[in-house]
Amino acid sequence: MERAFQTSMWLLNPEVVFILGDVFDEGKWSTSQDWEDDVRRFKRIFRHPVDTKLVVLVGNHDIGFHHEMTKQKLERFEQVFNVTSARILTIKGVNFLLVNSVALHGDHCPICQHVEEELQKLSHALNCSIQGAQHNGQCKNAPRFSPAAPVLLQHYPLYRVSDAMCTGVDTAPLDEQYLLFQERYDVISKNASKKLLWWFKPRLILSGHTHNGCEVLHENLYPEISVPSFSWRNRNNPSFILGTFSQSEFQLSKCFLPEERTVLVVYCSSCLIIALITLIHLKMFRNSLQFTNNLIGKHKTL
């Protein structure tokens, strides 16, 4: 993972890198010392040039599922990565909507209520910017954003029944594609999905969580791409997405890491070849030594 990321930094030199949550293994259970150790490891693996912006979203393994999420866990994460639960980040006129999807349960818990209120404010301000109504009475004090539909980024995917509708080269295995998803656990709820689409009308949704790739179209209008895991621990062929964005268009390319089994085969084959070469050399050395001893023995006899 570290080598793949550092190689991509060296080759691509991206302006911004988005990580869609679950940057820790079990951050929800980490003690203060464990948390500090994990943060140091993360910063070592994902070190980057000063001119590259690293944006990290929160996932359920970072702060726990909804029933495990606490204000202390969330604040600890937000302080380390300088991120909030609902935010629009504008880069060269492109709006990226960053959402804490763990808090989209809609059960009026304090954190969930705060995130929903912030999303409503952002939706209002963005609509004012798109409509050019900044001088309108209702829009007068609203923050200004680029007048363009946003790219929505969050950890959980939007609601879908299963992975059966997914397309792409790294979708779930056939025996998993028809397993039904559980709302608020595998995907966000149907109601939360409708709200996000209604409030922001995103031109692209990027999500993670399922560890498998998926390309799906919501309401025949809004494309979503679930980015698979970036770790060999979760799949044989991890990948990341390289994207180029303008205010009206985007282009995406999927970049795969070497398959884990291929790397293991190469390592095992290399070790076997080295062992065979070593044995051959040892045998040749013994034969040469035996031949030399025979010559010496004959010389002494004469």
Protein Blocks (a to p, Z undefined) as FASTA:
>chain_A
ZZmmmmmmmmnopabdcdeejkbfblmlpcfklmmmmmmmmmmmmgccfkbccdddddfk
lnopfklpcfklmmmmmmmnopafbdcddeehiacddddfklmnonopaklmmmmmmmmm
mmmmmmmmmnopmmgmklmmgccddddddddddfbdcddfblmlpgcjkbccfklmmpcc
dehklpccfklmmmmmmmnopabdcdehjopacdddehhlaccdddddfbfklombdcdd
dddddfkbccddddddddfklmmmmmmmmmmmmmmmmmmmmmmmmmmmmmmmmmmmmmmm
ZZ
